[in-house]
Amino acid sequence: MTPEERLTQVENLLETAARYINRHSQTIEQNQAEITQLRVSLNETLRLFSELATYQRQSQEEIRRIWEYLLKKRGRSGN
């Protein structure tokens, strides 16, 4: 292989490497953007679950209070 052919081969390899790096850099940037969006979505989901858990605890407490009230009222009316 002549020096010119070797140079051409090396240039072609470098161009291929540059395209590969560029393409994968773009993919990495897209993946990073998707990961950021997933983190935002996960944080929102966690916030909603936290609110749901709070609401559930409050509802259970309210049901318990109503139940106790009804039991006391029933006990008074039975005497």
Rosetta blueprint (number, residue, H / E / L):
1 M L
2 T L
3 P H
4 E H
5 E H
6 R H
7 L H
8 T H
9 Q H
10 V H
11 E H
12 N H
13 L H
14 L H
15 E H
16 T H
17 A H
18 A H
19 R H
20 Y H
21 I H
22 N H
23 R H
24 H H
25 S H
26 Q H
27 T H
28 I H
29 E H
30 Q H
31 N H
32 Q H
33 A H
34 E H
35 I H
36 T H
37 Q H
38 L H
39 R H
40 V H
41 S H
42 L H
43 N H
44 E H
45 T H
46 L H
47 R H
48 L H
49 F H
50 S H
51 E H
52 L H
53 A H
54 T H
55 Y H
56 Q H
57 R H
58 Q H
59 S H
60 Q H
61 E H
62 E H
63 I H
64 R H
65 R H
66 I H
67 W H
68 E H
69 Y H
70 L H
71 L H
72 K H
73 K H
74 R H
75 G H
76 R H
77 S H
78 G H
79 N L
